[in-house]
Amino acid sequence: MLVKELRDVIKKYDEKDLNDIIVELYKRIPKSVKEEYEIDNYLINLKDAKKIKKEEESISFESLTEKVTYFLECVDNNLYAHPNKIINKNERSKWRFKVKRFYKELNKYPANTKEGLEATILLIQLFKRLSYGCMYLKFSNWNTFGAIGIEQSVYYDNIIKRLFANSVNETNLNLCISLLDVNKDQNELSTFMYDELIDNLNSKESKEQAIPLLDNKISELKEELKEARDYSDKFYIEENINDTVYAITNIYFTLDEFEKGIAYFQKNYQETTSEVKEFILLNEIEKYHRYEEWIKEYESHTILYRESLVEKYRKFKNIKEVEIKS
C-alpha cells in the first residue's frame, strides 16, 4: 500500500479505532526494528524526532566527519564498553545503529572525490575499531560485525573497492595488505578477507605487484615468530603467515603458474605434519580443476594419505585417462 493510499484508508477511522490500530501495529514491530528506528522516542517526542530526522537527512560532510571522529574517540576511551557519565546506558546500547548510519552515509561519497577519499579513511578507522572489538571489549558485545549486519570480509571488500577506484598502486595495495593484520571475526574463516583481496586483483599487473608485497609481510611475520614466547602469540602469527601463504599461492594459481604456487606453499606454509600440509595444498589445487597438477603433486610424495585423498586420486587418474583416450 502506498502512503497516499494509507492516508485515504485511515480517514474513515475515529480516534478510538486509530488508537487501537497504533497499539496493534506497535506490538507487531520487532524489538530490533524499534531500537534501530527509535520508534519509542519518535512516539514520545514526535516534534523533536522529526527535527532530528530532518537534520540527519541534510547532514553535511563536515558534520558527519565530526560525528564519526567523536565516536571513534569515545570508543578508544572505552566509553561504549563500560558505564560512564559521558555516554549513558541507553546510548551505549545503540552504538551499532550509529555505526550502520555512519557506514551508509560515508559510502554515499564517491571514492574518487576529495570527500570520498576522506570518507574511505573514516571507514577504515571504523573497520579497525570493529575488528579490535572482535577480540577486546570495546562495545557492548564482541560480535561487532554481526551487530551491524555487515560481515567483516564484506566490509573489507568495500574498503578495497573504494581504494582501488582511485588506483591499484603500491600504496593502496600495502594499505589493503596492512588491514589483513586486524583481529579476525570468529564467525568467519580467517581466509575470507584474503579471498576478497585476491578477487579484487583483476589484472595480471596487480597480481604480480601484490605477490612481493605479501611476501614482505611473511618475512616480517617470520621475524616476529622468532621473538614470540607466548603460545597464543605464536599461534596467531603462524595463522597469519599461513593465510598470507594461502593468498600468494592462489594468486600464482590464478596466473596459471602452478609450479611457482606449489613451490611457494611448500617452502613457507607452517605445518609440521606432512600429510596435513599436502591435504591443504591439494584442496587448493582442486579448486581450479587442475587434475594433472593435482596428480603430480600427490605422486611426488611417499605419504600415507587419508582415504578421502586416495579416493580422489583414483577418481582424478581415471578422468585423466579418459581425457587422454579421447
C-alpha positions in Angstrom: 0.0 0.0 0.0 1.3 3.4 -0.9 1.5 6.2 1.7 -1.2 8.2 -0.2 -3.5 5.1 -0.1 -2.8 4.6 3.6 -3.8 8.2 4.3 -7.1 7.6 2.5 -7.8 4.4 4.4 -7.2 5.8 7.9 -9.5 8.8 7.3 -12.5 6.6 7.9 -11.5 5.6 11.4 -12.4 7.6 14.5 -9.9 8.4 17.3 -10.5 5.1 19.3 -10.0 3.0 16.2 -6.8 4.8 15.3 -5.5 4.3 18.9 -6.3 0.6 18.6 -4.5 0.3 15.2 -1.4 2.1 16.6 -1.2 -0.2 19.6 -1.7 -3.3 17.5 0.9 -2.2 14.9 3.4 -1.3 17.7 3.1 -4.8 19.2 3.9 -6.3 15.8 7.1 -4.4 15.3 10.2 -6.5 16.2 12.3 -5.2 19.1 15.3 -4.8 16.8 13.4 -2.6 14.4 12.0 -0.5 17.3 15.6 0.1 18.5 17.1 0.8 15.1 14.4 3.4 14.1 14.0 4.6 17.7 10.2 4.1 17.5 9.7 4.8 21.2 11.5 8.1 21.0 9.5 9.0 17.9 6.2 8.4 19.7 7.2 10.1 22.9 8.9 13.2 21.3 7.2 13.5 17.9 8.3 17.0 17.1 11.9 16.5 18.3 12.2 13.2 16.4 11.0 14.9 13.2 13.5 17.7 13.7 16.4 15.2 14.3 15.4 13.2 11.2 15.4 16.3 9.1 18.8 17.3 10.4 20.2 13.8 9.7 18.9 13.8 6.1 20.6 17.1 5.4 23.9 16.4 7.3 27.0 18.0 5.8 30.2 16.1 5.2 31.9 18.3 7.8 29.2 17.5 10.4 29.4 13.7 9.5 33.2 13.8 9.9 32.9 15.4 13.3 30.3 12.8 14.5 32.4 9.9 13.3 35.6 11.3 14.8 33.9 11.9 18.1 32.5 8.4 18.1 36.0 7.0 17.4 37.4 9.0 20.3 34.7 7.6 22.6 35.4 4.1 21.5 39.1 4.5 22.1 38.4 5.7 25.6 36.1 2.7 26.3 33.0 4.9 26.7 30.9 2.4 24.8 32.1 -0.6 26.7 31.8 0.4 30.4 29.4 2.6 32.5 30.4 6.3 32.5 28.8 9.7 32.8 29.6 10.8 29.2 27.8 8.1 27.2 24.6 7.0 29.0 23.5 3.4 29.1 20.8 3.9 26.5 23.2 5.4 24.0 25.8 2.8 24.7 23.4 0.0 23.7 22.6 1.8 20.4 26.2 2.0 19.2 25.5 -0.4 16.3 22.8 1.9 14.9 25.3 4.7 14.8 27.9 2.7 13.0 25.3 1.4 10.5 24.3 5.1 9.7 28.0 6.1 9.5 28.7 3.3 7.1 25.7 4.2 4.9 26.4 7.9 4.9 30.2 7.6 4.3 29.6 5.3 1.3 27.4 7.9 -0.3 30.5 9.9 -1.2 32.1 8.6 -4.5 35.5 7.1 -3.7 37.4 9.1 -6.3 36.5 12.5 -4.9 38.2 14.6 -2.2 35.4 13.9 0.2 35.2 10.3 -0.9 38.9 9.8 0.0 38.3 11.2 3.5 35.2 9.1 3.8 37.3 6.0 3.0 39.8 6.9 5.7 37.0 7.1 8.2 35.5 3.8 7.0 39.0 2.3 7.6 39.1 3.7 11.1 35.7 2.3 11.9 36.7 -1.1 10.5 39.8 -1.2 12.7 37.8 -0.5 15.8 35.1 -3.1 14.9 37.9 -5.6 14.2 39.6 -4.9 17.5 36.3 -5.2 19.2 36.1 -8.9 18.0 38.8 -9.7 20.5 38.7 -7.0 23.1 35.6 -5.4 24.7 35.2 -2.0 23.0 31.4 -2.1 22.6 28.5 -3.8 24.5 29.4 -7.2 22.8 32.1 -8.9 20.9 30.1 -9.8 17.8 30.7 -6.4 16.4 30.2 -7.1 12.7 27.2 -9.3 13.4 25.7 -6.4 15.4 25.9 -4.0 12.4 24.7 -6.7 10.0 27.8 -6.4 7.8 30.3 -9.3 7.6 33.9 -8.4 8.2 35.0 -9.7 4.8 32.3 -7.7 3.1 33.3 -4.5 4.9 36.9 -5.2 3.9 35.9 -5.8 0.3 34.1 -2.4 0.3 37.3 -0.7 1.5 39.4 -2.4 -1.2 37.0 -1.4 -3.9 37.0 2.2 -2.7 40.8 2.4 -2.6 41.2 0.7 -6.0 38.6 3.0 -7.5 41.4 5.6 -7.3 44.4 3.5 -8.3 45.7 -0.1 -7.9 49.1 1.1 -6.9 51.7 0.0 -4.3 50.4 2.5 -1.7 46.9 1.2 -1.8 47.9 -2.4 -2.1 50.1 -2.0 1.0 47.2 -0.4 2.9 44.9 -3.2 1.9 47.5 -5.8 3.0 48.1 -4.0 6.3 44.4 -4.3 7.1 44.8 -8.1 7.0 46.6 -7.8 10.3 43.4 -6.8 12.2 41.7 -9.2 14.7 39.5 -11.6 12.7 35.8 -12.2 13.3 35.5 -15.7 14.7 32.2 -16.1 12.8 34.2 -16.3 9.5 37.1 -18.3 8.3 40.3 -16.2 8.6 41.0 -16.7 4.9 37.8 -14.9 3.9 39.4 -11.5 3.9 42.3 -12.8 1.8 39.8 -14.2 -0.7 38.4 -10.7 -1.1 41.8 -9.2 -1.8 42.5 -11.9 -4.4 39.1 -11.4 -6.1 39.9 -7.6 -6.4 43.2 -8.2 -8.2 41.6 -8.0 -11.6 44.7 -7.7 -13.8 47.9 -9.6 -14.3 49.9 -6.5 -13.3 48.1 -6.1 -10.0 48.6 -9.7 -9.1 52.3 -9.6 -9.9 52.6 -6.4 -7.9 50.8 -7.9 -4.9 53.0 -11.0 -4.6 56.2 -9.3 -3.4 54.3 -7.1 -1.1 52.6 -10.1 0.5 55.9 -11.9 0.6 57.4 -8.9 2.6 54.6 -9.4 5.0 55.5 -13.0 5.5 59.2 -12.1 6.1 58.2 -9.7 8.8 55.9 -12.2 10.4 58.6 -14.8 10.4 60.8 -12.4 12.3 58.0 -11.8 14.8 57.6 -15.6 15.2 61.3 -15.9 16.2 60.8 -13.4 19.0 57.4 -14.8 20.2 57.4 -16.6 23.5 53.8 -16.9 24.4 51.9 -19.9 22.8 48.9 -17.9 21.8 51.1 -15.2 20.1 52.9 -18.0 18.2 49.6 -19.5 17.1 48.2 -16.2 15.7 51.5 -15.3 14.0 51.6 -18.8 12.3 47.9 -18.5 11.3 48.7 -15.1 9.8 51.7 -16.5 7.9 49.6 -19.4 6.6 46.8 -17.2 5.5 49.2 -15.0 3.6 50.9 -18.0 2.0 47.4 -19.2 1.0 46.9 -15.8 -0.7 50.2 -15.9 -2.6 49.7 -19.5 -3.6 46.2 -18.7 -5.0 47.4 -15.6 -6.8 50.1 -17.8 -8.6 47.3 -20.2 -9.4 45.1 -17.5 -10.9 48.2 -16.5 -13.0 48.3 -20.2 -14.2 51.7 -20.5 -12.5 51.0 -23.7 -10.6 54.6 -24.8 -10.2 55.6 -21.5 -8.6 52.5 -21.5 -6.3 53.1 -25.1 -5.2 56.8 -24.4 -4.5 56.0 -21.3 -2.6 53.4 -23.1 -0.4 55.8 -26.0 0.3 58.6 -23.6 1.3 56.6 -21.2 3.6 53.4 -22.9 4.9 53.7 -23.6 8.7 52.6 -27.2 9.3 54.7 -30.0 10.9 52.6 -32.9 9.7 53.4 -33.6 6.0 50.0 -35.3 5.3 48.0 -32.4 6.7 50.1 -29.9 4.7 49.6 -31.9 1.5 45.8 -32.2 2.2 45.6 -28.4 2.4 47.6 -27.8 -0.8 45.8 -30.5 -2.8 42.4 -28.9 -1.8 43.6 -25.6 -3.2 44.8 -27.1 -6.5 41.4 -29.0 -6.8 39.5 -25.7 -6.7 41.0 -24.9 -10.1 40.1 -28.4 -11.5 43.8 -28.9 -12.5 43.8 -32.6 -12.2 47.2 -33.1 -13.9 48.9 -30.8 -11.3 46.9 -32.4 -8.5 48.1 -35.9 -9.5 51.7 -34.8 -10.0 51.8 -33.2 -6.5 50.1 -36.3 -5.0 52.6 -38.7 -6.6 55.6 -36.6 -5.7 55.4 -37.6 -2.0 55.6 -41.0 -0.3 53.0 -40.2 2.3 50.3 -42.3 3.9 47.4 -40.2 2.6 43.9 -40.2 4.2 41.3 -42.3 2.5 39.4 -39.4 1.1 42.6 -38.3 -0.8 43.3 -41.8 -2.0 39.7 -42.0 -3.5 40.2 -38.6 -5.2 43.5 -39.8 -6.6 41.8 -42.8 -8.2 39.0 -40.5 -9.5 41.3 -37.9 -11.0 43.6 -40.6 -12.6 40.5 -42.0 -14.2 39.5 -38.6 -15.5 43.0 -38.0 -17.0 43.0 -41.4 -18.6 39.6 -40.7 -20.2 40.9 -37.3 -21.5 44.0 -39.0 -23.0 41.9 -41.6 -24.8 39.5 -39.0 -26.2 
